[in-house]
Amino acid sequence: MYNQSSGITSTVIYFFHPIIIQDASHMDSRNLLEYCHAVRHRYMDRFATLPWEEVTKDLRASFDSMKNILLHTLDAEDRMVNYVIPGRTKEWSSRNANESNDIASIRKRLEEVESKTVTYLARVTPAELERKVEVQRMDMPPVQVRVEDVLIHVALECIHHFGELIALMWQINIEPPHVGWIAYLQK
C-alpha cells in the first residue's frame, strides 16, 4: 500500500498480527539468497572440521542431525526454485538424506542446487519476479504468490534452519560459523 503523505510503499503481511514492512519494494530476494549461500558454505566448512559422527548424530532436531538440516535447506531451495517456479511441482521428489554419506557428497549436492539457483537468478527480470506461481501446501489449499515471495520464502527457510544449527552447535560446545547480514554486507 502506498502512503501519499510519506511517499513510502508498505506491505502488510498477516500471520497472527499484521506486520508492516516499510519500503518493501527495496527488499531484494537475490541478495538474501546470495547471503544464504555464503552462510551455508560456512556451515559446510565447519562440518568438514568435525567428526562425521557429530555431523550425523541424532540431536532430536527438526530433521534429526545437522547434516539432515543442511540437506533440508538444499531440498527446499531446489524444490521452490527448480520445480515450483517453473510449474513442475509434480516432478519434484525429495532426495534421500542417506545418499549423502560424507562431506564430499553433501558439497556435490550443494553445488548442484546452488548453481541452478544462481543460473536462474542471473536471468530473472522484474516481470518474472512479479509473475504469480502456484505453491502447494501440505494439508492446505494451494496459493498463488509472486516469484519474489517464493524466493524470499526460500531465504527465510534457510535462515530459520541456520538458527537451529547455531543452537545445536552451542549445545555440543562448537562455535557456529554464522555471520549476520550486516557483517556479510561489510565483506
Beta strands, then each sheet from edge to edge (+ up, - down):
strand 1: 2-3
strand 2: 8-14
strand 3: 18-22
strand 4: 132-137
strand 5: 140-146
sheet 1: 1+ 2- 3+
sheet 2: 4+ 5-
end
